[in-house]
Amino acid sequence: MARLLFRLGNVPEEEAEEVRALLDARGFDTYETRAGFWGLGVAAIWLRDETQFDAAREVLDAYQQGLAERVRRERDDLAERGEAPTLWTRLRHHPIRLLMVAVAVAVILALTLLPFLWLIE
C-alpha cells in the first residue's frame, strides 16, 4: 500500500523539483498527486513500497536539514551585508500590501472588541 512521503502544499517549485530528483536518484518508486482544481485533494509525493518508507524518510530528513542550514547561511550572509529584508524595506517596496494588512488587523480587532466595549456602558 502506498504511503504519504512528502506534502507539496506551499512548497516552492524549486524545492519540489529537488525532492523529486533526490528520490529518483536514490531509486525510490514514487508517484505524485495534485490538489485538484478546488484544492480538495492532497498535493503530495507518495511512496509505492511501504517497506522503503524509513529509508526514504531518512533521505528526506537529511535533505531538509541541509536545506535549512543553507537557507540560514544565506540569511546570515544577507544580514552581514545589510541586505536582509526589514520592516522598513518591505514597507518601502510594498506599501499597499502593508496598508491592507494593517486595515485587516484593525477590522478584526474592532469586530472582536466591540461587543465587550458595549458591555461596559
Secondary structure, DSSP 8 states (H G I E B T S, - for coil): --EEEEE-TT--HHHHHHHHHHHHHTT--EEEE---TTS-S--EEEES-GGGHHHHHHHHHHHHHHHHHHHHHHHHHHHHHT-S--HHHHHHH-HHHHHHHHHHHHHHHHHHHHHHHHHH-
